[in-house]
Amino acid sequence: GQRGKDLVLTIDIDFQRKVESIIEKELKAQKATSNSPYLDRAFVVAMNPNTGDILALAGKQYVWDDEKNKYEMKDFAQGTYTTAYAMGSAVKGATVLTGYQEGVIGPGSGYTDAPMKIKDTPIKKSYTIMGYINDLTALQRSSNVYMFKTAIDIGGGHYVPNGPLSVKPEAFDIMRNHFYEFGLGRRTGIDLPGEQIGYKGTELGAGKLMDMAIGQYDTYTPLQLAQYISTIANGGYRVKPRVVKALHEPVLEKGQIGPIFQERKPNLQNQLSMKESWINRVQEGFRLVTQSSRGTGKTFMSDPYKPGGKTGTAEAFYDGPKWTPGTEQPETWNITFASYAPYDNPEIALAVVVPWAYQSGSSSMNLDIGKQVYRAYFGMDKGMEKN
């Protein structure tokens, strides 16, 4: 036997600890006031979108311990790549780019955002009626209807109010194949064991295709969400995420590192088969999300690091430890935030995922975590508790 090689990791341990502390604080605070009894976890993945280097990989569970008769905080970092959730509107950038690629929309294309009624189904709509909007406004204000109509056109359907609606079954494969280009629904290839790909829905009705377009059908891991937003941030290159940067020969001196045995280079997995101008268009939509007064992420407007990104809220059925299989699943909401900063020269990409955040009402926990993580990364976290 002989001593193994020493590893140099991509993770910034100080930043990692700060991210973990932020998640713990927010989970405890939200649990104390939450209107959801099912909230018990949150995840953050921070990576360099240009190299795939994981800067922080953090997940926490805040669960009840029967023996200690109190809540206990447990590490759940592996949940960032072994558990999957409906990510909601955070994936709408992929939907718009798929629409461009399939030729059903183009930069500047518009649809009328108004409630949609398909025969024998509940009304499908956005959170507000937006009227006639283009692709940028659809991203900025997070229009569901714009994405619904894009998906219907991809599926060759024809919507008539109060009438039946059908789409071609192969539309699901078309959309998924494009989503795969971003890393959504496929393994990222991270150098850690046990990575999962998430759930792929089996029903092929028009309503399910519409749900997929707004991130409420297939499920994805927080790591996949980070790779997706990184691919848009860097201009269309899907880079393999990694936690090992180099292997070094071992040495006996404490605190010293030996010669390089193997250096890991960034690994490009694929390039988006899409025009650069299209990717730039979605980047502009993501800028409007966080840097304009009508954006769903407008809380970041005054922050000097100027992120771009997309917020997400997904209606989801809870299937965690409090649910008994065979009984009715409680309806809950997942909240997410996929972003990068600065928007014009990204050096960090971020995925924040808070499953089962609430049952009714709303929560900004995804944005609160994102803001604190960015402040920690850019060295603005001194006095953060007071602010």
KEKOLDO-129362 format. One record per residue (C-alpha): residue in one letter; x, y, z. Coordinates in steps of 0.2 Angstrom, whole numbers, plus 5000, padded with zeros to 4 digits. Layout:
rest|X|Y|Z
A|X|Y|Z
...
END
This chain:
rest|X|Y|Z
G|5000|5000|5000
Q|5005|5018|4998
R|4998|5035|5002
G|4985|5041|4990
K|4986|5057|4980
D|4981|5074|4987
L|4966|5083|4980
V|4964|5101|4976
L|4946|5105|4976
T|4937|5119|4966
I|4926|5123|4982
D|4930|5139|4991
I|4929|5133|5009
D|4926|5150|5017
F|4912|5154|5004
Q|4905|5136|5006
R|4903|5139|5025
K|4895|5156|5022
V|4882|5148|5010
E|4878|5134|5022
S|4876|5147|5036
I|4864|5157|5025
I|4853|5142|5021
E|4852|5137|5039
K|4847|5154|5045
E|4834|5156|5032
L|4827|5138|5035
K|4825|5142|5054
A|4817|5159|5051
Q|4805|5152|5038
K|4801|5137|5048
A|4796|5149|5063
T|4784|5159|5052
S|4780|5147|5037
N|4762|5143|5032
S|4769|5127|5025
P|4772|5112|5037
Y|4782|5103|5024
L|4796|5115|5021
D|4812|5106|5027
R|4826|5109|5015
A|4835|5121|5003
F|4849|5120|4991
V|4862|5132|4983
V|4874|5127|4969
A|4887|5141|4964
M|4898|5137|4950
N|4910|5146|4938
P|4900|5146|4922
N|4915|5147|4911
T|4925|5133|4918
G|4912|5122|4927
D|4921|5124|4944
I|4909|5121|4959
L|4912|5136|4971
A|4899|5130|4983
L|4888|5115|4984
A|4876|5116|4999
G|4860|5108|5005
K|4852|5108|5022
Q|4838|5099|5030
Y|4829|5105|5045
V|4820|5090|5052
W|4811|5085|5068
D|4821|5073|5079
D|4809|5062|5089
E|4823|5057|5101
K|4829|5074|5105
N|4811|5081|5104
K|4817|5096|5093
Y|4822|5101|5076
E|4839|5097|5070
M|4849|5104|5056
K|4857|5091|5045
D|4869|5092|5030
F|4861|5087|5013
A|4874|5093|5001
Q|4872|5077|4991
G|4854|5082|4988
T|4860|5095|4975
Y|4863|5081|4963
T|4853|5066|4970
T|4835|5074|4972
A|4825|5082|4959
Y|4810|5095|4959
A|4799|5105|4948
M|4809|5121|4945
G|4795|5132|4938
S|4798|5147|4928
A|4816|5147|4930
V|4817|5136|4915
K|4808|5148|4903
G|4824|5153|4895
A|4825|5135|4888
T|4807|5136|4882
V|4810|5152|4872
L|4826|5146|4864
T|4817|5130|4860
G|4804|5141|4851
Y|4817|5150|4842
Q|4826|5134|4836
E|4809|5126|4830
G|4804|5142|4821
V|4788|5145|4830
I|4794|5161|4837
G|4808|5173|4834
P|4816|5188|4843
G|4802|5201|4845
S|4788|5188|4842
G|4772|5192|4852
Y|4757|5183|4859
T|4742|5189|4869
D|4743|5184|4887
A|4725|5181|4893
P|4717|5166|4902
M|4716|5150|4891
K|4701|5138|4893
I|4703|5121|4885
K|4687|5110|4885
D|4684|5100|4901
T|4700|5107|4909
P|4703|5121|4922
I|4708|5138|4916
K|4727|5140|4912
K|4734|5157|4914
S|4748|5169|4920
Y|4748|5177|4938
T|4740|5192|4929
I|4733|5197|4912
M|4747|5205|4902
G|4739|5208|4885
Y|4750|5208|4870
I|4768|5205|4874
N|4784|5200|4866
D|4797|5187|4871
L|4807|5199|4882
T|4792|5205|4892
A|4787|5186|4893
L|4804|5183|4902
Q|4804|5199|4912
R|4787|5197|4919
S|4786|5178|4918
S|4771|5175|4907
N|4765|5157|4908
V|4753|5160|4893
Y|4767|5165|4881
M|4776|5149|4885
F|4760|5139|4884
K|4757|5146|4866
T|4775|5143|4861
A|4773|5124|4867
I|4756|5123|4857
D|4764|5129|4841
I|4779|5117|4844
G|4766|5103|4845
G|4757|5108|4830
G|4741|5112|4840
H|4728|5125|4837
Y|4720|5133|4852
V|4702|5138|4851
P|4694|5145|4867
N|4683|5132|4875
G|4687|5119|4862
P|4698|5103|4863
L|4716|5104|4860
S|4729|5091|4855
V|4747|5091|4850
K|4758|5079|4842
P|4766|5067|4854
E|4784|5069|4847
A|4783|5087|4853
F|4788|5081|4870
D|4804|5073|4863
I|4807|5089|4853
M|4806|5100|4869
R|4816|5087|4880
N|4830|5086|4867
H|4832|5104|4867
F|4832|5105|4886
Y|4845|5091|4886
E|4857|5103|4877
F|4856|5114|4893
G|4859|5099|4905
L|4840|5099|4910
G|4835|5081|4912
R|4852|5073|4910
R|4867|5069|4920
T|4879|5083|4922
G|4893|5072|4924
I|4900|5079|4940
D|4914|5070|4948
L|4904|5064|4962
P|4894|5047|4964
G|4875|5044|4964
E|4870|5058|4952
Q|4851|5057|4947
I|4842|5064|4932
G|4825|5067|4939
Y|4808|5062|4933
K|4801|5062|4916
G|4783|5063|4914
T|4774|5049|4904
E|4757|5058|4899
L|4757|5065|4882
G|4742|5077|4882
A|4742|5095|4877
G|4741|5101|4895
K|4756|5092|4900
L|4766|5099|4886
M|4761|5117|4892
D|4766|5112|4909
M|4783|5107|4904
A|4785|5124|4895
I|4784|5132|4912
G|4794|5120|4922
Q|4779|5111|4930
Y|4780|5093|4923
D|4798|5085|4922
T|4809|5087|4937
Y|4827|5093|4938
T|4841|5093|4951
P|4848|5109|4958
L|4864|5105|4949
Q|4856|5103|4933
L|4848|5120|4935
A|4865|5127|4939
Q|4872|5120|4923
Y|4857|5126|4913
I|4859|5144|4919
S|4878|5143|4916
T|4876|5137|4898
I|4865|5153|4895
A|4877|5164|4905
N|4893|5159|4895
G|4885|5161|4878
G|4879|5143|4874
Y|4893|5131|4881
R|4888|5117|4892
V|4903|5114|4903
K|4904|5099|4914
P|4904|5104|4933
R|4918|5098|4944
V|4924|5098|4962
V|4942|5091|4959
K|4954|5103|4951
A|4970|5094|4952
L|4978|5079|4959
H|4995|5081|4968
E|5009|5069|4974
P|5008|5067|4993
V|5021|5075|5004
L|5025|5072|5023
E|5026|5091|5027
K|5011|5097|5036
G|5002|5111|5026
Q|5012|5108|5010
I|5007|5101|4993
G|5017|5091|4982
P|5020|5091|4963
I|5005|5090|4951
F|5001|5072|4946
Q|4986|5077|4936
E|4978|5093|4932
R|4959|5093|4927
K|4955|5104|4912
P|4938|5111|4909
N|4927|5099|4899
L|4915|5106|4886
Q|4901|5094|4884
N|4891|5102|4870
Q|4888|5119|4862
L|4870|5125|4860
S|4864|5122|4842
M|4857|5140|4842
K|4861|5157|4835
E|4872|5168|4846
S|4859|5182|4843
W|4846|5171|4851
I|4856|5167|4866
N|4860|5186|4868
R|4841|5189|4867
V|4837|5178|4881
Q|4852|5185|4891
E|4843|5202|4888
G|4827|5195|4895
F|4836|5189|4910
R|4844|5206|4913
L|4826|5213|4913
V|4820|5201|4926
T|4833|5208|4939
Q|4837|5225|4932
S|4820|5233|4928
S|4806|5239|4939
R|4793|5226|4931
G|4805|5211|4933
T|4800|5197|4944
G|4818|5199|4952
K|4818|5218|4954
T|4824|5216|4971
F|4842|5215|4964
M|4840|5232|4954
S|4851|5242|4966
D|4864|5229|4969
P|4881|5233|4962
Y|4885|5216|4955
K|4871|5217|4943
P|4865|5199|4941
G|4854|5192|4927
G|4842|5177|4929
K|4825|5170|4931
T|4814|5167|4946
G|4803|5152|4947
T|4788|5146|4956
A|4781|5128|4953
E|4765|5121|4960
A|4770|5103|4966
F|4764|5089|4975
Y|4774|5085|4991
D|4781|5068|4992
G|4794|5070|5006
P|4796|5061|5023
K|4779|5067|5030
W|4769|5060|5016
T|4762|5042|5018
P|4761|5033|5001
G|4744|5028|4997
T|4736|5044|5004
E|4732|5060|4995
Q|4748|5071|4992
P|4747|5089|4999
E|4749|5103|4986
T|4764|5114|4989
W|4774|5126|4980
N|4793|5126|4975
I|4802|5142|4973
T|4818|5144|4963
F|4831|5156|4957
A|4843|5153|4943
S|4855|5168|4939
Y|4873|5174|4936
A|4883|5189|4939
P|4888|5201|4933
Y|4875|5200|4919
D|4887|5207|4906
N|4903|5197|4911
P|4897|5182|4922
E|4910|5175|4934
I|4897|5166|4945
A|4881|5156|4941
L|4869|5152|4955
A|4855|5140|4957
V|4844|5142|4973
V|4830|5129|4976
V|4818|5129|4990
P|4806|5114|4988
W|4789|5114|4997
A|4791|5132|5003
Y|4773|5135|5006
Q|4755|5129|5003
S|4747|5146|5002
G|4752|5164|5001
S|4770|5167|4995
S|4788|5168|5000
S|4804|5177|4994
M|4816|5164|5002
N|4823|5160|4985
L|4828|5178|4982
D|4833|5181|5000
I|4845|5167|4999
G|4851|5172|4982
K|4855|5190|4988
Q|4864|5185|5003
V|4875|5172|4993
Y|4879|5185|4980
R|4884|5197|4994
A|4895|5184|5002
Y|4904|5180|4986
F|4907|5198|4981
G|4913|5202|4999
M|4898|5213|5003
D|4893|5202|5018
K|4900|5212|5032
G|4886|5219|5043
M|4874|5208|5032
E|4865|5202|5048
K|4861|5221|5052
N|4855|5224|5034
END
